[in-house]
Structures are given as C-alpha cells and as structure tokens.
C-alpha cells in the first residue's frame, strides 16, 4: 500500500511540477523584450542585437530553457543587472520571506482562536455571525495592507507583525467557521463516528478516526496557507517595503529580469507543491478518500 502511494503521487507531483516549471518559463517569454530594457531603451538595433546574444535571447525557447537550468544547477545563474549568483541572493531573500511567513502563521493561530471564541459566543445569533463573516471576507488585501502600513508607521509596529496579521485575517476566519457550527442546527455525525463510538474504539483506530474527522479543517488550513498567505506574501512585501523574495520577484517583473522572475516563481511553485503533497499524505493516512 505504501509502495503504491509513494510510487504514484510522488511521480505524479514530480511530473506536474516539471510541467509547471516549463509553463512558467513559457509565460516569462511573453514578457516584453528584455534586451531593450537592459540596453536602456534608446539603443540602436546593433546594440540590442548584441545584448540579445549576450543574454542568450536569440536562441530558441527550448535551448534557453536548457541553458537556464544548466546555469541554475551549477549555481552560476545570474541576474541581467548583477553579477552575484542568484541562488545566494535568493537564500537571503527567502530568509526574510520566511520571517513574514512565520509571523503570518503565528497570527493565524491567535486570530483563529479569537474568531472561534467570537463565533462560539454568537453561535445562537446567526445574523450577527453572518454579518461579521461578511465584513471580514469582503475587505480585500489591497485595502487592508495600506491600513496596516499606516498603523505600522504611526505606532512604530514592525511591518512583519502587521503584514503577518493582515495575511492571516481571512484564512483564520475560514478555519474558525469550519470548526464552529453557526447554523443553529444540530448536525448528525458521520456514520463512521457513530460506529466508532458504539464499538468503543481505542488506540490506533481511534486516532485514525480523529485524523479523518479533522481532515476538512486541515485541508482548509493548508489551502489557506497556500492561496492567501504564501501567494499573498509578494503583495504584502511590495506594499510594506519588506525586502523579501516576493518583492524581489515583483520588482524584477517590472525590470524584465527574467532569470530572477523564473527562479522566484519556480521556487514558489515548489513550496506550493509541498503543501499540496502534505495534504495528500494526510488524506492517505486519515483515509479521507475512502
């Protein structure tokens, strides 16, 4: 059974990740001509041609993809504007982004506890809970971030704390609403819970049942981390002035610095794939797909 799992999903994720990496590279080729930006925009045709040859932009797409990965695996991939290897710069930037991610996860924990407490208090007043959820879910990130930026500047709050709290607001509400029933109706527990209680399960079977019961909340948690926190970090870093990998990628898109854009996007895809793979591992152990 384990051989079937690790032989199937792992190979499937590796193929999917390879397809995503190829797709990201194809998308980067759709950006404006980097040679014009690098040459200053006012260079003549001869200079632009020389820059294209120097940056290997005159080669076919498949050769450029192979050259990029060869340089990346050798640790020699460089920006169009700097000579320092990108892997070294990326490691420094990732350290900063991880600090914001950690702040977001801590905020997610405390905000989830706060929402659970509030929803539990208002569980008998469904209209109040619905209004609160509606207000929270209708305020987009690009509105809350400027507000957080203002508060951080006015009250000398670290942008990591403010950005982490901002990224965790909506995911914490999603998680809380999954853990607290505000419908006011008594739900019938799943059949496997009823059977487990009647049979008096103990030990590993009871643990497996609890894993399966918690699968919905775990899935919401992992998806929230990926779609609202990990993918929201570049926006938060850009708006709050945090010099992390996300901001580096967005600024590189504006400069058409294709190696930086690709290595950041490829790493982001790898991180997201890890979360999705963990979700599948948890589903396997919990028996949620049965």
C-alpha positions as CSV (number, residue, x, y, z in Angstrom):
1,X,0.0,0.0,0.0
2,X,2.9,2.4,0.9
3,X,4.7,1.4,-2.3
4,X,1.5,2.3,-4.3
5,X,1.3,5.7,-2.6
6,X,4.9,6.7,-2.9
7,X,5.1,5.3,-6.4
8,X,2.0,7.1,-7.6
9,X,1.6,10.5,-6.0
10,X,5.3,11.3,-5.8
11,X,5.9,10.6,-9.5
12,X,2.7,12.5,-10.4
13,X,3.8,15.5,-8.4
14,X,7.2,15.4,-10.0
15,X,5.7,15.4,-13.5
16,X,3.2,18.1,-12.6
17,X,6.0,20.3,-11.1
18,X,8.1,19.8,-14.2
19,X,5.1,20.9,-16.4
20,X,4.5,23.9,-14.1
21,X,8.2,24.9,-14.4
22,X,8.1,24.7,-18.2
23,X,4.8,26.7,-18.2
24,X,6.4,29.4,-16.0
25,X,9.3,29.7,-18.4
26,X,6.9,29.9,-21.4
27,X,5.0,32.7,-19.6
28,X,8.2,34.6,-19.0
29,X,8.9,34.6,-22.7
30,X,5.7,36.5,-23.2
31,X,7.1,39.5,-21.3
32,X,8.4,42.5,-23.3
33,X,11.9,42.1,-24.9
34,X,14.4,42.3,-22.0
35,X,17.2,43.4,-24.3
36,X,15.5,46.7,-24.9
37,X,15.1,47.3,-21.2
38,X,18.7,46.2,-20.4
39,X,20.2,48.3,-23.2
40,X,18.4,51.4,-21.9
41,X,15.5,51.6,-24.4
42,X,17.3,54.1,-26.7
43,X,20.0,51.9,-28.1
44,X,20.3,51.2,-31.8
45,X,19.4,47.9,-33.5
46,X,23.1,46.8,-33.4
47,X,23.4,47.2,-29.7
48,X,20.1,45.5,-29.0
49,X,21.2,42.6,-31.2
50,X,24.5,42.3,-29.2
51,X,22.6,42.4,-25.9
52,X,20.2,39.7,-27.1
53,X,23.2,37.5,-28.0
54,X,24.8,38.2,-24.6
55,X,21.7,37.3,-22.7
56,X,21.0,34.2,-25.0
57,X,17.7,35.7,-26.0
58,X,18.4,35.0,-29.6
59,X,18.3,31.2,-29.0
60,X,15.2,29.0,-29.4
61,X,13.0,28.7,-26.4
62,X,13.9,25.1,-25.6
63,X,17.6,25.9,-25.7
64,X,17.1,28.9,-23.4
65,X,15.2,26.7,-21.0
66,X,18.0,24.1,-21.0
67,X,20.7,26.8,-20.6
68,X,18.8,28.4,-17.7
69,X,18.5,25.1,-15.8
70,X,22.1,24.2,-16.5
71,X,23.3,27.5,-15.1
72,X,20.9,27.1,-12.1
73,X,22.1,23.6,-11.3
74,X,25.7,24.8,-11.5
75,X,25.0,27.7,-9.2
76,X,26.0,30.1,-11.9
77,X,22.7,31.7,-12.8
78,X,22.9,35.5,-12.6
79,X,20.6,38.5,-13.0
80,X,20.7,40.6,-16.1
81,X,21.8,43.5,-13.9
82,X,24.1,42.0,-11.2
83,X,27.0,39.5,-11.2
84,X,26.2,37.8,-7.9
85,X,24.8,34.2,-8.3
86,X,21.0,34.3,-7.9
87,X,21.0,31.2,-5.6
88,X,22.9,33.2,-3.0
89,X,20.7,36.2,-3.2
90,X,17.5,34.0,-3.2
91,X,18.7,32.4,0.0
92,X,19.0,35.8,1.7
93,X,15.6,36.9,0.4
94,X,13.9,33.7,1.4
95,X,15.1,34.2,4.9
96,X,13.3,37.5,5.1
97,X,10.1,36.0,3.5
98,X,10.2,33.1,5.9
99,X,10.2,35.6,8.8
100,X,7.0,37.1,7.3
101,X,5.6,33.6,6.8
102,X,6.3,32.7,10.4
103,X,4.6,35.9,11.6
104,X,1.6,35.0,9.4
105,X,1.3,31.5,10.9
106,X,1.6,32.9,14.5
107,X,-1.1,35.5,13.6
108,X,-3.2,32.7,12.0
109,X,-3.1,30.7,15.3
110,X,-4.1,33.6,17.6
111,X,-6.7,35.1,15.2
112,X,-8.2,31.7,14.7
113,X,-8.5,31.3,18.4
114,X,-10.1,34.7,18.6
115,X,-12.6,34.0,15.8
116,X,-13.5,30.7,17.4
117,X,-14.2,32.4,20.7
118,X,-16.3,35.1,19.0
119,X,-18.3,32.7,16.8
120,X,-18.9,30.4,19.8
121,X,-20.3,33.4,21.7
122,X,-22.5,34.3,18.8
123,X,-23.4,30.8,17.7
124,X,-27.1,31.3,18.7
125,X,-27.2,34.6,16.8
126,X,-26.6,33.5,13.2
127,X,-27.3,37.0,11.8
128,X,-24.5,38.6,13.9
129,X,-22.0,35.9,12.9
130,X,-23.0,36.2,9.3
131,X,-22.5,40.0,9.3
132,X,-19.1,39.6,10.9
133,X,-18.1,37.0,8.4
134,X,-19.4,39.1,5.5
135,X,-17.4,42.2,6.6
136,X,-14.2,40.2,7.1
137,X,-14.4,38.4,3.8
138,X,-15.4,41.4,1.7
139,X,-12.4,43.5,2.6
140,X,-9.6,42.7,0.0
141,X,-5.9,42.6,0.7
142,X,-5.1,45.8,-1.2
143,X,-7.3,47.7,1.2
144,X,-6.2,46.2,4.5
145,X,-2.5,46.4,3.6
146,X,-2.4,50.3,3.3
147,X,-4.3,50.5,6.6
148,X,-1.7,48.2,8.2
149,X,1.1,50.3,6.6
150,X,-0.5,53.4,8.2
151,X,-0.8,51.8,11.6
152,X,2.8,50.4,11.4
153,X,4.2,53.9,10.6
154,X,2.1,55.7,13.2
155,X,2.6,53.3,16.1
156,X,6.0,52.0,15.3
157,X,4.8,48.4,14.6
158,X,7.1,46.0,12.8
159,X,5.9,45.5,9.2
160,X,6.5,41.8,9.7
161,X,3.9,41.8,12.5
162,X,1.4,44.0,10.6
163,X,1.9,42.1,7.4
164,X,1.5,38.7,9.1
165,X,-1.7,39.8,10.8
166,X,-3.1,41.2,7.5
167,X,-2.4,38.0,5.6
168,X,-3.9,35.8,8.4
169,X,-7.2,37.7,8.8
170,X,-9.3,35.9,6.1
171,X,-7.7,32.4,6.5
172,X,-8.3,32.5,10.2
173,X,-12.0,33.2,9.6
174,X,-12.3,30.3,7.2
175,X,-10.7,28.0,9.7
176,X,-12.9,29.2,12.5
177,X,-16.1,28.8,10.6
178,X,-15.2,25.2,9.8
179,X,-14.6,24.5,13.5
180,X,-17.6,26.3,14.9
181,X,-21.1,25.5,13.7
182,X,-23.1,28.7,13.5
183,X,-26.0,27.3,11.5
184,X,-28.0,26.7,14.7
185,X,-29.0,23.2,13.5
186,X,-27.9,20.0,15.2
187,X,-25.9,18.0,12.7
188,X,-25.9,14.2,12.6
189,X,-22.3,13.0,13.0
190,X,-20.9,10.8,10.1
191,X,-21.7,7.1,10.2
192,X,-18.0,6.1,10.9
193,X,-18.1,8.3,14.1
194,X,-21.3,6.7,15.3
195,X,-19.9,3.2,14.7
196,X,-16.6,4.1,16.4
197,X,-18.4,5.3,19.5
198,X,-20.7,2.2,19.6
199,X,-17.7,-0.2,19.1
200,X,-15.6,1.6,21.7
201,X,-12.6,2.1,19.5
202,X,-9.3,2.6,21.3
203,X,-5.6,3.2,20.3
204,X,-4.7,3.4,16.6
205,X,-8.3,3.0,15.2
206,X,-9.5,5.9,17.4
207,X,-6.5,8.0,16.3
208,X,-7.3,7.2,12.7
209,X,-10.9,8.3,13.2
210,X,-9.8,11.6,14.7
211,X,-7.5,12.2,11.8
212,X,-10.3,11.6,9.4
213,X,-12.6,13.9,11.4
214,X,-10.1,16.7,11.3
215,X,-9.3,16.3,7.6
216,X,-11.7,19.1,6.5
217,X,-10.1,21.6,8.8
218,X,-6.6,20.5,7.9
219,X,-7.4,20.9,4.2
220,X,-8.8,24.4,4.7
221,X,-5.7,25.3,6.7
222,X,-3.3,24.1,4.1
223,X,-5.2,25.7,1.2
224,X,-5.5,28.9,3.1
225,X,-1.7,29.0,3.8
226,X,-1.0,28.4,0.1
227,X,-3.6,30.7,-1.6
228,X,-3.9,33.5,1.0
229,X,-0.5,33.6,2.8
230,X,2.2,32.1,0.5
231,X,0.8,33.7,-2.6
232,X,-0.1,36.9,-0.7
233,X,3.4,37.4,0.6
234,X,4.8,39.1,-2.6
235,X,2.0,41.7,-2.4
236,X,2.5,42.3,1.3
237,X,6.3,42.7,0.9
238,X,5.9,45.1,-2.0
239,X,3.3,47.3,-0.2
240,X,5.0,47.2,3.2
241,X,8.6,47.7,1.8
242,X,9.9,44.3,3.1
243,X,12.9,43.2,1.0
244,X,11.9,39.6,0.7
245,X,11.8,37.2,-2.2
246,X,8.2,38.1,-3.2
247,X,9.1,41.8,-3.5
248,X,12.2,40.9,-5.4
249,X,10.2,38.9,-7.9
250,X,7.6,41.7,-8.5
251,X,10.3,44.3,-8.9
252,X,12.2,42.0,-11.3
253,X,9.0,41.7,-13.4
254,X,9.0,45.5,-13.8
255,X,12.7,45.3,-14.9
256,X,12.1,42.3,-17.1
257,X,14.8,40.5,-15.2
258,X,13.8,37.0,-16.5
259,X,16.3,34.8,-14.5
260,X,15.1,36.4,-11.2
261,X,11.4,36.1,-12.2
262,X,11.8,32.5,-13.1
263,X,13.8,31.3,-10.1
264,X,11.4,33.0,-7.7
265,X,8.3,31.7,-9.5
266,X,9.8,28.2,-9.7
267,X,10.6,28.2,-6.0
268,X,7.1,29.4,-5.2
269,X,5.6,26.5,-7.2
270,X,7.8,24.1,-5.4
271,X,6.7,25.4,-2.0
272,X,3.0,25.2,-3.0
273,X,3.6,21.6,-4.3
274,X,5.0,20.7,-0.9
275,X,1.8,21.9,0.8
276,X,-0.4,20.1,-1.6
277,X,1.6,16.9,-1.3
278,X,1.4,17.1,2.5
279,X,-2.4,17.4,2.1
280,X,-2.4,14.2,0.0
281,X,-0.2,12.4,2.6
282,X,-2.6,13.5,5.3
283,X,-5.6,12.3,3.3
284,X,-3.9,8.9,2.7
285,X,-3.2,8.4,6.5
286,X,-6.6,9.7,7.5
287,X,-8.4,7.5,5.0
288,X,-10.4,10.6,3.8
289,X,-10.6,9.3,0.2
290,X,-12.3,6.1,1.3
